[in-house]
Amino acid sequence: LPPPGPIPEPPPQKGTPADIKAGEGIFAANCRGCHTNTWPAPLPDLRRTTAATHAIIKDIVLKGALQVRGMPRFDDVLSERDVEQVQAYLLSLAHSAYAGQQAKPAAGLQQGHL
């Protein structure tokens, strides 16, 4: 498979710095085994999550909205607050990746050339 295109502009950041830090730990303990957020990876790169998917993230993680596609429900492990903190962490990753690619000069352009 070819690598995916650029990271799309992410939805607005949610949560506090403390939420992001807590979300990082929750993600590491419960999600990172499958969602490595690198290419190639066995499952989706969550930095690329759309606003529409972020809007239903609790239904996906806690209610099993994507069980038919292989995403198990985690309502026996995670709380709504845990999911909010993971979402804050994922949004911080997406914003960082998006900003990083925006800062790179366009391919083929060299410094001093328009």
C-alpha positions in Angstrom: 0.0 0.0 0.0 1.2 3.5 -0.7 1.6 5.8 2.3 -1.5 8.0 3.0 -1.6 11.6 1.9 -1.1 14.5 4.2 -2.7 14.8 7.6 -6.0 16.7 7.1 -6.6 19.8 9.2 -7.9 18.5 12.5 -11.0 19.6 14.4 -10.5 22.1 17.2 -8.4 21.0 20.2 -10.4 19.8 23.2 -9.3 19.4 26.8 -6.7 20.9 29.1 -3.0 20.1 29.2 -3.8 17.8 32.1 -6.4 16.0 30.0 -4.0 15.5 27.2 -1.4 14.0 29.5 -3.9 11.7 31.1 -5.2 10.7 27.7 -1.7 9.8 26.6 -1.4 7.3 29.5 -4.9 5.9 28.8 -4.1 5.6 25.1 -0.8 3.8 25.8 -2.5 1.3 28.1 -5.5 0.6 26.0 -5.1 1.7 22.4 -1.5 1.8 21.3 -1.3 -2.0 20.8 -3.5 -1.6 17.7 -3.4 2.1 16.8 0.3 2.9 16.4 -0.5 6.1 14.4 2.3 5.4 12.0 2.4 4.0 8.5 2.2 1.1 7.7 0.0 0.1 10.7 -2.6 -2.6 11.1 -5.4 -0.2 12.0 -6.3 3.4 11.3 -4.0 6.3 12.1 -6.1 8.2 14.6 -4.4 11.5 13.8 -6.5 11.4 10.7 -9.8 11.1 12.5 -12.4 13.4 10.9 -14.6 15.9 12.8 -17.6 13.6 12.1 -15.9 10.6 13.7 -14.7 12.7 16.7 -18.4 13.7 17.2 -19.3 10.0 17.8 -16.1 8.8 19.5 -17.9 7.8 22.7 -20.3 5.7 20.6 -17.4 4.0 18.9 -15.3 3.4 22.0 -18.0 2.7 24.6 -21.0 1.5 22.6 -19.3 -0.5 19.9 -20.5 1.5 16.9 -17.7 0.1 14.8 -17.7 -3.5 16.1 -18.6 -4.8 12.7 -15.4 -3.3 11.4 -13.3 -4.9 14.2 -13.2 -2.1 16.8 -14.3 -3.6 20.1 -16.2 -1.7 22.7 -14.4 -0.6 25.8 -17.2 0.2 28.1 -16.0 -2.4 30.6 -12.6 -0.7 30.8 -13.0 3.0 30.0 -15.3 5.7 31.3 -16.7 8.6 29.3 -14.1 10.9 31.0 -11.3 8.5 29.9 -12.6 8.7 26.3 -12.7 12.5 26.5 -9.1 12.5 27.7 -8.0 10.1 24.9 -9.7 12.3 22.4 -7.9 15.4 23.8 -4.6 13.4 23.4 -5.4 12.3 19.8 -6.4 15.9 18.8 -3.0 17.1 20.2 -1.2 14.5 18.1 -3.2 15.6 15.0 -2.6 19.3 15.6 1.1 18.7 16.0 1.4 16.5 12.9 -0.6 19.0 10.9 1.5 21.9 12.0 4.7 20.0 11.3 3.7 19.3 7.7 2.5 22.9 7.2 5.9 24.1 8.3 7.7 22.1 5.7 8.5 24.0 2.5 6.6 22.7 -0.6 8.4 20.0 -2.4 10.6 21.3 -5.1 10.9 24.8 -3.7 14.2 25.9 -2.3 14.9 28.7 0.1 15.0 32.0 -1.7 12.8 30.9 -4.6 9.2 31.9 -5.0 
